[in-house]
Amino acid sequence: MAVCAVVVALLGVGGLVLGAERRYRQAHCGLSRFNADADTLRTAETGECIGVARHGFTFHSPDPSLDRTLQKIYAQNAVAEQEHQAAPERPFVTLVHLSALLSVSGKLSGQLAYGREALQGAASAQSRQLRSSGATEPILRIFPANAGSGMRFGPRVVEILDRLKEQDPSLVGVTGLDQSREATNRTIRQLTAVGLPMVATTLSADSLVRQSPMYFQVSPQNAREAEVAAAYADHVVRTGAGKPARRVRIIASADPSDTYSRTLSDDVERRFRARKFAVERTSFTPPPPPGQEPASDAPGPGTVGQRSCSYPGVVFFAGRSEDFESLLGGINESCNSAPPVLIGGDDVARLAADADRRGHYPGIPYDFLDFTLGSAHCDGTSELYAELSRLFPEECAKVPNSSLDGHAALGFDAVKLYVNAVKQLREEAAQMPLTPPAVWHAISGVHGDEALDGASGIISFGGEVDRQVPLDKLLSVQRIDKTGRPVQAGFCGRVGGRKQAAWCPALEPEEG
């Protein structure tokens, strides 16, 4: 009986241990407590894996290309740690690439192209640093992090980052961020509260800069995007084929949490009215996430597309790429032989980045705003493409049919801003600790002779103390013609010594 009692007790203890381990795995993305990444990863109530990955976790990615990109970054992190051990006198810094792009629930792998390319740009900047050897050249690590679909769990991830920052003083800032939504605003404010500067890659909503003085972006704001769009539409009305009427229908999301769509549509209305366009607005309801109710009783994007077939003016779409794809589907059903004149905001570039999705409606031409020139060549003629051709040759093979440079270039330049800030601090104050506030201050001084001549255009904060958005940042208009491939229709902004299109708004003078 004594032996039986001992066996029963041992079985009970074993069951408790196994139960505790099962619960731990469920709470930490399926990882055991002995996995090095488990401590900074959490399973959200949506089933998504959120948090920070430092040691090789790929967030259950269904996309082999994204998986290879993450593995390349982790391999480079290992090299960075070895170089730091070999040359401890060089600055050693860590950046966190935080976004919603790793939230793959319900998404096809092709829809991850946009975020994957931004990560590849960041990896290319990291690779370049690993091959640099100067005393002030920083050795760089990058930790991928996921804030969940729509950035909804961003504040929760920042709590993890705050604890990580206390353990790892090399962590100096955040890049990435994704989708201008209310959850993104909360994430920015939370990052400010824990003292981490941010350089966003593709965000554009006007309200973002009001969330924090520690926030910067390498992309233009919606206000500038709207100004360029109105100037281009004016050019199309005066000189384009068919000469549409001086009218615009602005199509925007009815989702109240979509800051991007709301602010872009407001800006577009103001800028088009200033150019004497008659303006009307139409809302659509995006498909809700599983288990949630629709945001409004407005029609879906496909129905709005059908109703736009007979519109005689310009149709401007100020929503998300997946909803623009549905809008194209509606147009294709009702008037593919005579579609309206379509212009999309920059989020449409996510659709253009995926050649397969882009080719679903080859007979419907449209224009969209892009944050780069939209003409990539992996021939080693620039820092970015020299690295891309080395690290991701399979991606370079896709360049003729993609807008790879638009996304990779922004990711590359966001990291370069940090790299240049650290170099400047080491050159001007070698003994100053490389803290997040010091790096933030150095980034704010990027203007004039210190401006970054980046892969996505000139990045200059204009000499104004509180400017957080690049001055006259590059915006191009890309046209998807009937072959389904993007062709540049013109660009506005500062791009080295190149001259912007004649129809563009005038450039602003740089202060100081």
N, C-alpha and C positions, 0 to 999 in steps of 0.2 A: 504493500500500500504506500509506503514511504517513497519507493522508487517511482510509482505511478504519479504520486503527487508532484515529485520533482519534474517528471517529464511534462505533465500538464502545465506546470508553472513556466517551464522553458518554452513550451509551445505558445503559451499566452504572451510571454515577453517577445518572442519572435514575431508573433502576429502584430503586436503593437508597433514593433520596429518597422515591419514591412508596410503597415498602414501609414505610419508617419512618412516613410520614404515615398510611398505612392502619392500622398497629399503634397509632399514637397515637389515632386516632379510635375504634378498637375499645376501647381502655382508658379513654376519656373520653366515654362516652355518645354516640358518633357525631359529636362536635364536633371541628373542626379546631383546631390549636394557636393559631390566630389569633382564635378565639372568646373573648370576655372571660370566659365562665363555665367554660371547659374546665379551667382550673387547679385548681378546687375541686370537680370532679365526677369520679366514678370508676364504671366498669362493674364490678359485682360478679360473682362466679362464677355467680350465679343468673340473670344477665342484667338484673337491676334496676339502675337508675341511682341511685347514692347520692351524698351530699355536700351542698354548700351552693351555692345559686343566687343570684347577686347582680344579674344583668344581663338577666333576661327568660326564662331557660330554664324550660319548663313540665313537665319530667320525662316527656315523651312521654305526657301525660295523654290518655285517651280520652274524658274527660268535658268537654263544652264549658263547663259551669258552673264546674268547677274551673279550667279554662284561663282563663276570664274573671276569676275571683277572683285567680289568680296575676298576671295582667296588670295588674289594678287595683293590686295591691300594688307591682309594679315601677314603675308610673306614679307612684304616690305617693312612692316612694323618690326618683325624679328630682326631684319637687317639693321634697322635704325637702332634697336637696342644694343646690337653688337657694336655698331659704330660709336655709340655713346660710351660704351665701356672702353673702347680703344682710344677715344679722344674726348675725355670728360671736360676739357676746356672749351669745347664748342657748345653753343646754345642748343639745348635739347627741349623741344616743345611738342605738345600733343593738342590736336584739334579734334572736336567731335562733329561728325557730319550727321546732323539731326534732320529727319524728314519723315514724310508719310509714305515714301516711295517703297518701303519694304513691307507695306501692308498689302498682302497679295490675296486676301480673302475675296473670292468671287471674281478675280481678275484673270484674264488671259495673260500668258507670259509676254505677248507682244505689247500689251499696254504698259509694261514696265520699262520700255525702251528709253523714255525721256529721263526717268530717274537714274537708270543704269548709266546713261551717258554722262550725266552730271558727276556721278561717282568716278567714272573713268577719267574725267577731267581733273578731279581732285587727286586721283591716284597718279596721274601724269605729273602734276606739280610735285607730289611727294617723291616720285622717282627721280625727277631732276635734282631735287635737293640731296638725295642719297648719292648722286654722282658728283656733287660739289664737295670741295675740300677746304675752302677758305676758312680762316679762323672765325669770321663773323657769320658764316653760312650756317643757318640752323639745321639740325638733324630733326626730322619731322616724323611723328606718328599720326595716324588718323584712326579714330574709333567710329565705326558706323553705329548709328542709333535710330530706333524706330519709334515714332510718336503715335502710330496707329492711323487708320484711315481718317482723312479729314483733319489730321493733327489733334484729334480729340483727347488723346492721353498725354499731350505735350507737358502740361504741368507736373504730371506724375513722373515722367521721365526726368524732368529737371530736379526733382527731389533725389533721384538716384545720382544725378550728376553732382549735386551739392555734396553728397557724402563722398563721391569719388574724388572730387576736387580737394577735399581735406586729406585724403590718402595720397594723392598724386599731385605734387606742386607743379609738374610740367604742363598740366592742363591749363591753357590760356584763353581758349575761345571756342566758338561754335560757328560752323558753316552750314549751308544747306537751307533748312526751313522749307516749308512747302505749303502752297495753297493759302491765299489770303482769306482766312475765315476767323470767326470770333475765337475759336480755339487757338489759332495762331497768335492772335493778340494776347491771350492769356499766357501763352508759352513765352512770348517776348517779355512780358512784365515779370514773369517768374524768373527768367534768366537774369534779368536786371537785379532782382531782389537778392540773388545769390552771387552777383558780381561778375558775371561772364559776358564779355562783349560778343556781338553777333555780326556776321557778314552773310546776308541772304543771297542766294544765287538767282532765283527767278521771281521772287515776290515783287508786286508792283502797286498794291492798293495804297492810296494816298494816306490813309490813316495810320499805317504801320509806323512811320517815323514819330508819331505822337505818343507811341507806347513807351518809348525808352530813348534816352540820349546815348545809350550804349549799342544801339542798333544801326547798322549800315547795310546798304545793298549795292550790288554791282549792276543791277538792272534799272531801267528807267521807271518812273512812276506812271500810274494810269493817266494823270493829267497830261503828261507829255505824250503818252501813247495816243490819247484822244486828239491832241493838237495835230500830230502827224497824220492820223487817220482822216481828220477833217480836211487837211491840206491835200492829201492824196485823192480823196473823194471829189474835192473841188476840181482837181486836175482831170479826173475821169469824166466828170460831167461836162467839162469844157472841151475835152479832146478825145475821149475814149470812144471805142466802137459802140455804136448804137446811141451814144449820148443820153444816158438816163436822165430823168427829171431831177430837178434840184429839190429832192425830197429824200428823207431817210426814215426808215423804220428800225428802231433800236430794239433788239430782242434780248431780254435779260432773264435771269433766274428769279423765280418767286421765293426761293429759299432765303429767309431772313438772316441766316447765319453766313451766307456767302458774301463776305465783304468785298471780294474782288469784283464780282458781277455787279453789285450795287454801286460801288464807287466808279467803276469804269463806265457804266451806262449813264450815270449822272454827268461825268466829265464829257462823254461823247455828246450828250444833249447840248451842253453849254457851248462846246467848240463848233458843233455843226450849226447851231443857231447863229453864232458869230459870223459864219460864212453864208448866211442868208438861206439856209436849208429849212424847209418846212419839216418839222419833227413830229413823229408819233412813236409811242412806246407800246411794246407788247411783252407780256410775261409768259413764261412757261413753267411747268412744274417738273423738276427732275424726278426720275424714278427714285422712290425712297429706299433706304437700306432694308434688308429683310426684317420683317416684324415691326416696321414703323409705318405710321400713317403718312400720306402725301403732305408736303409743306403747304399746299393751297389747293383751291379748286380750279386753278388755271389749266389749260390744256397741256398735253405733253409736247416735247420739242418736235416730234414727228408731225403732229397735227399742225403746229405753228408753221412748219416747213411747207406743208401742203397749202396753207392759207396765204403763203408769201409768193406763190407762183405768179400771180398777175400783178404784183406790185411794180409800178413804173419807175420808182427811184432806186436808191441804194439801200440794201438790207445789211445792217451792221449787227453782228452777233457778239454779245458781251457775256458769254457764258463759258462753260467748261467743254473740253474737247469731246468727251463722250456724248454730251448732249448735242454738240454741233454735228457729230456723226449721225445721230438720230434725225436731226433737222435735214441733213443731206438725204437721208432715207425717205423722208416725206416728200422732198422736192423730186427725188428720183421717181417716186410712184406717180406723181401728178404732172410733172412738166420737165422731164429730163431733156427733151429736145429744145426747150426754150426756157432755161432757168433764169431767175432774177440775178441782178448784179449783187454779188455777195462779198462782204469784207468781214473777216473774223479777227477778234482780239488775239493777244499773244498766246493764250492758253490753247488755241487751235494748233499751235506748233507741236503739241504733244501728239496730235493725230498725224501731222506731217512727218514726225520722227519715225513712224512705223509704216514702212512701205506697203505691208500687207493690208493694213486697215485703210490707208490712204487710197489704195487701188480699188476699193469696193464700188465707188461711183465715178468711174473714169470720165464719163461724159459731162460732168458738172464742174466747170471751172470756178475758182474762187481765189480771192486774195486773203492774206493774213499778215498780221504784224509779227515780226520776229526780232529778237534781241541781238542778232549778229548778222553778218553779211549773207549767210546761207550758202556759202561756196567753199566746200572743204576739199583739201588735197593732202593726202597722207604721203607727201613727198619729202618731208624733212626740211621744208623751207621755213618753219617756225618752231619755237620751243614746244608748243603744244603738240603739233603733229609729228615732230621728231619722236617724242615720247610715246604718242599713241601708236605709231607704226611699230615701235619696239614692243610695247606691252600688250597691245590688242590688235594684232595683224588681221584677225578675222573680222573685227569691226571696220577696219579701214577698207576691206573688200566691199563693204556695204555702202560706202560713202556716196557713190554716184546716185544711189536711190534713197538717200536719207538726208536729214538735216542734222547730222551728228554734231557738226561744229557748234550749232546754236546752244546745245546743252553742255557739251564737254567744255566749251570755251568759258562759259559762266562759272562752272565748277572749278576750272583751272585758275581763273582770275580771283575768285574768292579766297582760295588758298594763298595765291601770290601776294595778296594784300597783307596777310598775316606774316608771310615770309619776309617781305620787304620791311614791315614794321619792326620785326625782331632784329633784322640786320641794322636798321637805323639806330635802334637803341644800343646795340653792342658797339657801333662805331662812334656814337656821340657820348655815351655814358656806360663804359664797359663794366663798371662795378654795380650798375643798377640791377636789382633783381628783376627777372622776367615775370612779372605778375600780370594778371588780367587787366587791372587798371592802367598799367604802364603801356601795355600793348594797345589798349583802346585809345589812349592819348596819341600814340604814334600813328595809328590809322587815321585819326581825325586831321592829321597834317598832310595828307596826300593831296597836293595841288601844285600848280605851277611847275617848277623844275622837278618836283618830287612826284608828279602825276605818274600813274602806271599806264604805260603803253601796252595794253593787254590784248589777249587773243579775242576779246569781245569788244574792242574799241578802247578809246582813251577813258581812263577812270580818274577824274579829278573832282575833289569836293569843293572847288571854286574859291578857296581862301576864306570862306565864311566860317566862323567859329562853330556854328550849330548846323552846318549842312551835312546831311547824312545820305544824300542821293547824288550820284555823279552828275556833273554839269553837262548838259547836251549829250546825254548818253546815246550811243548808236541805236537806231531803230531802222530796220529795213522792212520793205513790203515784198513778200514772196507771193508769187502767183502759181497756183496749181493749174496747169493747162490741161487740155484734153488727153495728153499722154500720161497724166497723173504724176508728173515730176515737178518739184519746185524750181522756179526760175525767178531771179531777182528782178523786181519792177522798179527799184530805186531804193536809196537809203538816205537817212537824215542823221546828222550828228558828227562827232569828232572821231575820225579814223585816220590817224597819222596825217599824212599830207594830202589825203584824198578829198575831193570836193563833193559835197552833198548834192542831191538832185535839185534842179531849179525850182521845183514846186514846194520845197521844204520850208518850214518856218525858219526865220533868221536865227543864227547862233547867239547865245548870250555872251556878254563880255565876262571874262574871269576877273574876280576881285584880287586885290593884293598881289 
